[in-house]
């Protein structure tokens, strides 16, 4: 749906009025606060740090307020004026104290003296459980004290806990810090990613939620290994701990739309079984790229090996998972997770996840080719029909006979089979051509990992980790066209239809092992020594040829095409890390000495290379208190090329490009530094995050391109001129009474050299994106979330400057009414402006649903509509070394569904 400028002006005007009204309420709300302060001590007048102060309002429309005491026993609460609260002060081993207070227009002060509880170990006499308990790195929420019974999934319950935020995808933040692992009853739930848990576990099955900061799976390594992980442990109600529970959702809609979504869970003290299924043609994917990253070890771990991350990100499988825009999609998904406690010290667990999908995509792109003698624009239309199948399985054995010893083994397997039928139509000054592309990719990935940790003495702890990884890919690609392509680059013979076939095979064996000793000299000085080895043995084969109509084969090997390439790589290293603490700051300088040995072989020709490198690292952590921290990390990185970059015969990359590797490539070398600041104030309801990262490439692998029209020949060389990347981002969140105000911004700068048609030029790209938003959390009124985002993108190459701008307005409404009804709606408006081409496009999308479930009834009914305005495409831009792209991606039409759900 295209919106006129007058309509957009009206929308902006109404949105501005709404924001101003909410802003006015911001100041009114702020003026309605009073401060309640004091201290908590024992009968000997010793301060009690980490005591819990909970204020429960009598009025339903007021929030529960919570605070913990500082080290000197002082506390501070922000309470609403002219309200009555029941105040409870509790501390482990002491009798809780309750008082009722009524606030006025003045600040209040009250001190508490707690008496020891002689019956603290007698469970019969302990009748009070505080809604929130804080103890060092652990926060425990009694969920039953915060929910109203209308919550459907765990995400709905989490949103009502103080200090907890849940975004639309299912990511969870507690006190401004992201939850990186989810456990159920102290056991990892599937991969530990929060999405599967918060979007599928029924809310009424949960009793408590524990949040564990600085989490480490191996208890003895906490404080030794640097961990910024935060885990969330879901504790089930007693009647759910040996019980089958869950829900089943079934839906049908116009134009033969359907949905089936079962979530079934069984928990007992020894056995856990979870099943999540999904069958739909609504375009809903149950498995995302972030989920895939969790299977591969998690984003943080992958960033330690940037080459592995980008290889993963650019794989065909990852490209499918990242694509959320399609014209048709059928998704079949099943996930089974089983855990069995064999004994007190041994657990066996495993999961099996399988997905089969059929997807159709379509896009239209204007490619502006820059930095050449005669710049031109290409109009390219691409359609694809893709069948994607994958199965992922993992088995884990955990054995921890004592606190001093821990062993884990896991085996991971991934099988994929993807095929696609694509059609490309290109219109440019040199040719009008249509190309049909057929691909078939089969792949097998097997990974095994062993970790062993042992406390050798009071001062020494040792760990061993070893991993073996086998990867085998067999992609086949076929291009069909009635016009010659890549003339002068591939030796085509004349034909009515040109049929070009490419066969590739790649296999790799990787083995990594590291032994590390943690020496605790004293509480303030640690010395860590590590020795390790990384090995990789790779084989790559490709053949490019033309299938002729008379059955003959025109093999391109006569023109230098085809590789039979072997690559072996050994990295042995020794590391030394010194960790020491001065006041509130912890420092860890480190140095790693690497010896590299690698060998390449193309057919009968082989070469051997070696190199030694000293790579320093430095980490600083300043912990002002539990809710304010500053982290700095610096690292000198060396990254070696992949086998595809080394194979030095020609290979077809696409219908319009040819690539030739270079077996003389060595390692890239770059500096990376990150600085992050985090602060959270429960009293002020303030959350502040600041992050910046800087990278300087001093030696890099650079692509050299020869461009002729839309066709290019590319190869790689070592490049030693510096290139830079800088990213700066920040987020401020402030909640006052029932409204949360958010402001976030992100800036990125990137300069890099481009070598095109024998010319070397410096390109610069800049982008700024800022979002301002408000979000309400009323109990008895509709709740709104409004976000406005402004994007600026600037790309400079030679004397050409390209500019893009985008305005986005997002409105989300949720309203629980008449006790049994829940109405949800969201609206997104985009105003896209390509200032270089002087083109403007507006598009908007909207979704809505109405859910009904009578209290205490297992049956629920929902009417759901997506893409209400029947918008047909999204607009976006991108740029690379010599092409600036302005594209339209077509999306699913309007879908209306009726759903029925049953809660077990």
Protein Blocks (a to p, Z undefined) as FASTA:
>chain_A
ZZdfklmmmmmmmmmmmmmmmmmmmmmmmmmpccdddddddfkopacehiacddddfblk
bccddddddfkopacddddehiacddddddehiacddddddddfbdcdddddddddfklm
mmklmmbdcfbdcehjbccddfklmmgolafblmlmmmmpghiacdfkopaceehiacfb
dceehiaehjopaklmmmmmcfklpfbdcddehiafblklgokaccfbdcddddddfklm
ncceddddddddehhiacdddddddddfkbccdddddddfehpafbdfklmmmmnnpjkl
mmmmmmlmmmmmmpmklmmmmpmcdfbdcdddddddddddfblmbccddddddddddddd
ddddddddehifbdcddddddddddddddddddddddddfbfkbccdddddddddddddd
dddddddfkbccddddddddddddddddddddddfblmbccddddddddddddddddddd
fbdehehkaccdddfbdcdddddddddddddddddddddfblmbccdddddddddddddd
dddddddfkopacdfklnopacddddddddddddddddddehjbccdddddddddddddd
ehjbccddddddddddddddddfblmbccddddddddddddfklmmccdcdfbfkbccdd
dfkbccddddddddddddddfklopacdddddddddfbdcddddddehjbccddddddfb
dcddddddddddddehjbccddddddddddddddeehiacdddddddddddddddddfkb
ccdddddddddddddehjbccddddddddddddddeehlaccdddddddddddfknopac
dddddddddddddehiabdcddddehklopabdcdddddfkbccdddddddddddddddd
ddZZ
